[in-house]
Amino acid sequence: MQEIPEKVIIAGISRMQENFDYSMQELKELALARHYDVVGETRQNLDRPTGATYFGSGKVDEVAELARANDATTVVINDELSPSQLRNLEKEMKLHVVDRTQLILDIFASRAASKTAQAQVEIAQLQYALPRLHPSANKLDQQGGGGAGGLANRGAGETKLEMDKRVLNKRIARLRRELKDADVGEEVRRAQRKENKLPVVALVGYTNAGKSTTMNGLLERYTDRGTDKQVFEKDMLFATLDTSVRQISLKDNRKFLLSDTVGFVSKLPHNLIDSFKATLAEAANADLLIQVVDYHDEHYPEMMKVTVDTLKSIGIENIPMIEAYNKADLRPGTRFPEENANTLIYSAKDPASLDKLVQMITARIFSDSAVHTYLIPFDKGQLVDFINRETGVINTEYVDAGTKVKTTVNPIQAGKLRQYLVEED
C-alpha cells in the first residue's frame, strides 16, 4: 500500500532578496524531493525576520489558517529558524514546523547510501539538534504543578537536558573518529593515485545539473565495460552523496581520473558543508574542475554563483575550470556542442558533445606533454610494454638496434625514458 504524502504549506519572507522567487521555487522542489505534497504557499515582505516568530504581526495566524484550510499538518519555512522561533511558531500555530535546513538534512539522510555519507549527515543532524534541545521536550519537565514540586521537576528537566546534550556530543565525537579513520584510508588511496601520476578532473556543480549523466556518458564512451562502472543517476535532487572516482582511458593510452562530487544547493547548511569537506577532497586536489551547469534552467546564473561560493567557502579556488553548460538539447534552437575559450555548450547524452568535452579536458591536463621518439633495445621489453601501456603511441618501427617508438609522454614519463631519446620532434 502506497503511503499518502504529508500535506504541507511552504512559506518565507522576502528580506529584499534578489532571487526570492527562485528561492521559493527551489524550496518547493526540495519539499517534493522529501515526498511532501505542497498544497499551498504564502509569503511576507519584510526587511528581516521577526525575532520571536520569524513572521510579522498577524502573519502567523494567516499561515495557520491557510494550513488548516488545505488540511496541511506541516509548514516548511524558507530559512533556518532559531530554536526559539521554531518553538514559538509550533506553539502558536499548533502545527509541525520544518525549516529549510532541517528539510535539506532530511533529504540528505534519505539519500545517504554509504557508511561515510550516513555518518557525515548524522553529524550535521546532531549539530542542528543540539541547540534545539529544550527542557519542555522532556517528560521529566512536564510532571507536577507549581510550588516546590514544580521547581524540583524543573531542575530534573534541566538535568535531563544536560544528559541529552552529553549523549549527542559523545555521538558526534564517535562519528568524527570513524570518519577520520575512513578518511585516512581514502587519503592513502588518493596518495596512490597521485603516485601513479594520473591527472584528476572533478565534476562539480548544482544538484541535478547532470554531473552523473556526464560521467556515465564518458565512461560508456571511453572505458571498457563502462556500463559496469557507471554511477547512480536519477532526475532528482541529491541523487547521490558519495564521491565516485573512475579512470578514463583514451584511445592514445593517455589516462586521467574523473570524480563525480555531491551537488550543491542554495542555503546549504554550514554543518553539512563542514561534514562533507572530506568527501569534496577530490575536488580540492583536482588538476581541473568542470562546473556542470543546467543550461535549461533559467536560473542557471544563480546556480553557478552558489557553486563557486560554496567551493570558496571550503577553500577550493584557483583551480582551472571549464564551465560546461549541459542540457542544451532541451533548449530549442541551441547549437551544440559549441566551444568558446573555457566554456562548452553541450548535452551529456550527445556523443559529439562528450568527445568535445574530452578534447577540452586533454588540452588542459596534458598541456605539458610532448612528442618524442625513443629507441628501446630489444632486451628492454618491459620498457616497450610501459610505453604501449602508459603513453600515447603514435608510431612503432622495428629496426636493427631495437624498437623505435614515436609517442606522447608527460614530463615524468619523459624523465624515465630520457636515455633512450633519439631525436626531438
C-alpha atoms as one frame of an Amber mdcrd trajectory, in Angstrom:
protein
   0.000   0.000   0.000   1.459   3.351  -1.093   1.992   5.868   1.675  -0.063
   9.052   1.368   2.239  12.111   1.169   2.030  14.565   4.046   0.394  17.857
   3.054   2.491  20.955   3.677   2.457  24.721   3.223   5.666  26.443   2.155
   6.321  29.938   3.490   9.014  32.594   3.531   9.815  36.275   3.900  11.475
  38.238   1.121  14.098  40.128   3.163  14.708  42.106  -0.049  16.297  39.012
  -1.590  17.140  39.490  -5.257  16.323  35.863  -6.089  13.476  35.312  -3.662
  11.087  33.877  -6.283  13.722  31.356  -7.333  14.465  30.528  -3.695  10.802
  29.764  -3.038  10.545  27.651  -6.184  13.588  25.706  -5.050  12.016  25.253
  -1.600   9.010  23.673  -3.306  11.280  21.313  -5.256  13.092  20.398  -2.044
   9.750  19.665  -0.366   8.752  17.447  -3.274  12.103  15.673  -3.025  11.197
  14.956   0.610   7.940  13.415  -0.691   5.762  16.175   0.743   2.548  17.233
  -1.004   2.794  21.022  -1.337  -0.794  22.306  -1.148  -0.178  25.991  -0.557
   2.339  28.816  -0.460   2.486  32.114   1.394   4.974  34.977   1.557   5.561
  38.142   3.537   7.534  41.205   2.514   9.792  42.052   5.433  13.281  43.519
   5.656  14.253  40.963   8.286  12.650  38.106  10.257  10.807  38.918  13.463
  12.893  37.769  16.416  10.233  35.748  18.229   8.160  34.195  15.454  10.042
  34.821  12.171   6.860  36.239  10.571   5.495  39.674  11.353   2.349  40.529
  13.283  -0.761  38.733  12.048   1.085  36.569   9.530   1.437  33.647  11.937
  -2.353  33.349  12.217  -2.704  33.694   8.434  -0.236  30.853   7.816  -2.036
  28.636  10.336  -5.424  29.352   8.733  -4.048  28.593   5.255  -2.666  25.285
   6.503  -5.932  24.252   8.139  -7.926  25.269   5.054  -5.785  22.913   2.967
  -5.630  20.089   5.544  -1.869  20.652   5.874  -0.171  19.408   9.028   3.278
  20.929   8.437   4.666  24.342   7.492   8.028  24.431   5.681   9.970  27.682
   6.158  12.425  29.058   3.580  15.135  29.938   6.131  16.878  28.379   9.088
  14.903  29.217  12.222  16.401  29.869  15.603  15.442  27.338  18.296  13.083
  29.857  19.930  11.441  30.791  16.616  10.804  27.124  15.896   9.240  26.520
  19.315   7.161  29.692  19.227   5.789  29.020  15.762   4.788  25.450  16.609
   3.180  26.623  19.850   1.181  29.432  18.238   0.150  27.618  15.046  -0.285
  24.186  16.649   1.371  22.728  13.564   4.619  20.925  12.840   7.272  23.338
  11.526  10.281  22.352   9.379  12.859  24.939   8.376  14.939  24.819   5.201
  17.976  23.420   6.992  16.010  20.542   8.519  14.404  19.841   5.145  17.774
  19.562   3.392  19.171  17.419   6.204  16.173  15.080   5.921  16.713  14.728
   2.171  20.418  14.041   2.642  19.597  11.440   5.302  17.219   9.646   2.941
  19.800   9.662   0.122  22.881   8.619   2.123  23.858   5.134   0.971  27.416
   4.573   2.179  28.520   4.465   5.804  30.645   7.556   5.228  27.756   9.588
   3.829  25.449   8.383   6.593  27.957   9.428   9.259  28.503  12.818   7.628
  24.786  13.514   7.505  24.198  12.292  11.062  26.881  14.635  12.408  25.161
  17.571  10.699  21.771  16.452  12.051  23.080  16.155  15.599  24.765  19.552
  15.422  21.487  21.021  14.225  19.584  19.283  17.022  21.916  20.293  19.894
  20.792  23.921  20.330  17.182  22.871  19.771  17.028  20.561  22.767  14.764
  22.126  25.375  13.625  21.129  28.874   9.993  21.383  27.806  10.594  18.472
  25.437  11.477  16.201  28.377   8.794  14.274  30.196  10.556  14.984  33.477
   9.846  18.669  32.961   6.161  18.151  32.267   5.195  16.476  35.555   3.540
  18.147  38.519   2.414  21.711  39.101   3.836  24.789  40.795   5.448  25.332
  44.184   8.427  23.405  45.434   7.386  20.334  43.418   7.386  22.423  40.239
  10.878  23.723  40.978  12.139  20.226  41.687  10.715  18.953  38.418  12.209
  21.883  36.503  15.611  21.013  37.918  15.134  17.401  36.885  14.238  18.581
  33.407  17.401  20.647  33.189  19.429  17.647  34.330  17.805  15.550  31.617
  18.613  18.283  29.090  22.290  18.268  30.039  22.327  14.491  29.842  20.794
  14.597  26.356  23.419  17.109  25.248  26.221  14.901  26.562  24.794  11.924
  24.707  24.645  13.876  21.445  28.156  15.296  21.887  29.553  11.823  22.565
  27.823  10.500  19.464  29.245  13.343  17.352  32.749  12.686  18.696  32.448
   8.979  17.921  31.215   9.614  14.373  34.048  12.078  13.770  36.582   9.464
  14.875  35.043   6.952  12.487  35.149   9.473   9.657  38.759  10.321  10.446
  39.680   6.640  10.230  37.797   6.320   6.950  39.448   9.459   5.595  42.898
   8.084   6.426  42.131   5.155   4.141  40.862   7.498   1.433  43.964   9.677
   1.783  46.097   6.581   1.194  44.105   5.841  -1.963  44.453   9.456  -3.104
  48.207   9.275  -2.476  48.402   6.078  -4.516  46.526   7.734  -7.356  48.868
  10.708  -7.139  51.860   8.356  -7.201  50.511   6.920 -10.440  50.802  10.474
 -11.813  47.325  10.434 -13.309  45.714  13.875 -13.645  42.500  14.347 -11.655
  39.407  16.001 -13.139  36.460  16.752 -10.821  32.855  17.343 -11.850  31.251
  19.963  -9.615  28.005  21.897  -9.753  24.449  22.324  -8.621  22.414  19.286
  -7.731  20.634  17.677 -10.689  22.730  19.589 -13.255  23.836  16.356 -14.935
  27.205  15.534 -13.367  26.493  11.810 -13.033  24.973  11.681 -16.517  28.121
  13.313 -17.884  30.338  10.877 -16.014  28.362   7.864 -17.197  28.446   9.107
 -20.784  32.230   9.424 -20.647  32.591   6.005 -19.024  30.450   4.343 -21.656
  32.343   6.057 -24.471  35.917   5.827 -23.224  36.144   2.857 -20.864  35.940
  -0.885 -21.475  32.872  -2.289 -19.719  31.896   1.312 -18.985  28.326   0.376
 -18.124  29.636  -1.816 -15.283  31.400   1.167 -13.728  28.605   3.695 -14.075
  27.477   5.776 -11.123  23.907   6.169  -9.900  21.963   8.831 -11.758  18.371
   9.961 -11.494  16.426  13.120 -12.266  16.083  14.259  -8.666  17.816  16.489
  -6.147  20.851  14.973  -4.398  20.583  11.638  -6.202  23.948  10.638  -4.781
  26.028  11.959  -1.888  29.184   9.908  -2.397  32.152  10.963  -4.481  32.849
   8.399  -7.198  36.251   8.165  -8.894  36.718   6.391 -12.226  39.637   6.084
 -14.637  39.101   7.319 -18.172  41.355   5.674 -20.776  41.724   7.446 -24.113
  42.463   5.732 -27.413  46.053   7.004 -27.361  46.615   5.338 -23.948  46.588
   8.593 -22.024  44.545   8.334 -18.843  43.006  10.577 -16.233  40.849  10.166
 -13.149  37.327  11.594 -13.185  35.420  12.238  -9.961  31.715  12.975  -9.514
  31.056  15.015  -6.361  27.987  15.819  -4.262  25.790  18.539  -5.737  25.138
  21.941  -4.195  22.006  23.962  -3.477  21.429  27.499  -2.216  21.469  27.982
   1.555  23.224  24.651   2.021  23.562  24.197   5.808  27.036  25.098   7.088
  27.188  21.988   9.271  26.504  19.890   6.209  29.240  21.626   4.209  31.695
  21.039   7.052  30.703  17.378   7.290  31.231  16.827   3.562  34.633  18.536
   3.346  36.375  15.164   3.300  34.074  13.927   0.533  34.880  17.034  -1.506
  38.630  16.478  -1.116  38.706  15.018  -4.640  37.682  18.436  -5.955  40.187
  20.203  -3.700  43.028  18.059  -5.100  41.905  18.197  -8.720  44.030  19.457
 -11.595  40.900  20.636 -13.404  37.312  21.369 -12.366  34.341  21.019 -14.666
  31.380  23.026 -13.438  28.355  21.261 -14.905  25.511  23.739 -15.376  21.822
  23.059 -16.046  21.609  25.347 -19.093  17.920  24.505 -19.489  17.066  26.121
 -16.137  16.516  29.878 -16.409  18.133  30.336 -13.004  21.453  28.811 -14.062
  23.460  32.011 -13.344  22.356  31.867  -9.687  23.209  28.161  -9.577  26.712
  28.892 -10.883  27.239  31.573  -8.247  26.130  29.207  -5.463  28.573  26.568
  -6.752  31.541  28.961  -6.852  30.673  30.486  -3.462  30.309  27.044  -1.856
  33.633  25.884  -3.277  35.321  29.035  -1.969  33.797  28.515   1.473  35.675
  25.228   1.793  38.903  26.554   0.320  38.542  25.281  -3.249  39.602  28.084
  -5.578  42.290  28.997  -8.092  41.903  25.628  -9.836  41.439  25.804 -13.641
  37.770  25.340 -14.553  35.706  24.506 -17.616  32.142  25.830 -17.481  30.072
  23.081 -19.124  26.534  24.177 -19.989  24.578  20.911 -20.079  21.068  20.039
 -21.337  21.445  22.166 -24.466  19.251  19.586 -26.203  16.339  20.852 -24.083
  16.763  24.435 -25.356  15.116  24.711 -28.787  17.340  26.307 -31.393  20.544
  25.939 -29.350  23.603  24.781 -31.290  25.793  22.220 -29.600  28.475  21.263
 -28.976  29.868  24.799 -29.064  33.257  25.599 -27.516  34.374  29.109 -26.601
  37.572  29.510 -24.552  36.816  27.793 -21.210  33.108  27.224 -21.856  31.236
  24.432 -23.596  27.562  24.251 -24.547  26.735  20.564 -24.738  24.420  17.679
 -23.948  25.644  14.839 -21.751  23.549  12.478 -23.902  25.232  13.509 -27.159
  28.383  11.569 -28.229  29.795  14.544 -30.165  29.392  16.719 -27.067  31.253
  14.205 -24.910  34.074  13.998 -27.458  34.366  17.786 -27.471  34.457  17.834
 -23.662  37.270  15.270 -23.649  39.197  17.351 -26.190  38.909  20.363 -23.892
  39.971  18.289 -20.879  43.012  16.743 -22.558  44.162  20.112 -23.950  44.369
  21.374 -20.366  45.570  18.450 -18.281  48.095  17.211 -20.842  49.368  20.656
 -21.833  52.858  19.732 -20.583  53.014  16.591 -22.727  55.402  16.367 -25.666
  56.019  14.074 -28.629  59.374  12.271 -28.627  60.964   9.332 -30.399  62.748
   6.619 -28.425  64.895   3.669 -29.425  64.439   0.841 -26.944  66.895  -2.102
 -27.058  65.311  -5.487 -27.628  66.388  -6.646 -24.147  64.325  -3.824 -22.553
  60.987  -5.322 -23.411  59.472  -4.111 -20.143  60.045  -0.506 -21.261  58.239
  -1.167 -24.531  55.358  -2.603 -22.502  55.391   0.527 -20.347  55.321   2.802
 -23.398  52.470   0.863 -25.013  50.515   0.755 -21.753  51.030   4.230 -20.337
  51.900   6.644 -23.162  50.250   7.851 -26.351  51.955   5.768 -29.032  51.864
   7.371 -32.486  54.085   5.010 -34.448  56.196   1.884 -33.824  59.052   0.709
 -36.036  61.362  -2.274 -35.586  64.973  -1.532 -36.582  68.263  -3.379 -36.168
  69.081  -1.683 -32.855  65.701  -2.225 -31.245  62.148  -0.877 -31.152  61.737
   2.711 -32.339  58.658   4.358 -30.903  57.214   7.803 -31.517  54.916   8.673
 -28.624  53.350  11.390 -26.487  54.714  11.490 -22.927  54.319  13.659 -19.869
  57.391  15.111 -18.086  57.624  12.198 -15.618  57.468   9.607 -18.395  59.974
  11.614 -20.427  62.400  11.539 -17.489  62.087   7.775 -17.199  62.831   7.308
 -20.904  65.425  10.083 -21.283  68.423   7.836 -22.012  66.626   6.221 -24.954
  65.716   9.515 -26.641  66.972   9.557 -30.227  65.525  12.761 -31.606  63.410
  15.762 -30.716  60.166  16.268 -32.581
